[in-house]
Amino acid sequence: MKPFNNFVVYRLTREVDLSSLPDQVSVNEFKPLGDHDMSSMGFVPSVAGENLYYSRLGKTLLTIKKEEKIIPGAFLKKELAKR
């Protein structure tokens, strides 16, 4: 398992039905950035395996991956100056 760059724990204060979790998570699976995309975010497998969530002892782990294209300001100035 990869180390986490940012780790947030949420404690739910009411009962939640997780029976539809596999369907809900798979709809929002992470897709890598395309040529024209500036950002992408979605669920990725939490631990070794293919499931997009991991449940054990009444706890559930979900991992979200976010990818962004960052264009340096110097590059933008240079390209705009050409025009």
N, C-alpha and C positions, 0 to 999 in steps of 0.2 A: 504494500500500500504506500502511496506517495504521502509525504508530509503535507499538512494543510498550510496554505498561505494565510488564510483568514478562516477562523472557526467561530461559528455562532451557535449557541444552544438555545432552543426555545422550549419552554415548559408550557404545555397546554393545560388550561385550568378547567376544561370540561371534557367529557367523553367524546371521542371522535370515532366514527365508523371508518375503518381503513380497508374494508372489503373491496372497494373499487380503486384502491391505490395503484395497482399495477396498470390499469387502463389509463388512469389520469396522468401518471408519470410518463408512460410510453408516448403519449401524445406530444409531450414537451421534451423529448430527447434532444440532447445537444447535437447540432449540425455545424461542422466547421464553416468558417467564413468563405463566402463565395467571392468572385472578383469584384462585385459591386456592393457588397455588404460592408458596413462600417463596424457592426458589432453582432455578436451571436451569444445566446445564453440558453442553457438547457441542462437537464439531468444527465449524469454520467454514472457508471457503476461505482458503488461506494467501496467495495472490497473486491478481492479477486473473484471473478465470475462475471456473469453477464446481466444479472439483475440490476435494475436502476435504483433499487432500495435494499436495505438490509435490516431485517427484523430479528431481534433476539431478546428473550427475557422481558417481553412487553415494551421494549424500546425500539424505535425505528430510526435508521440513519439514512438521510438523503444527501446527495452531493450534487452541487450545481457548479457548472463550469461556465466561465464568462471569457469571451475573447473579443478584443477590440483592436481596430487598426488605429494607430496614432501617427499622424503625419507631422513631422518636425516643422516648426515655424520657419526656420531658415530655408527649407526646401520650398515651402509655399511662397515666400517672398521672392525667391529666385525664379520660380515658374511664372509668377504674376508679373515680374519685371520683364520677362521675355515677351509678354503679350503687350 
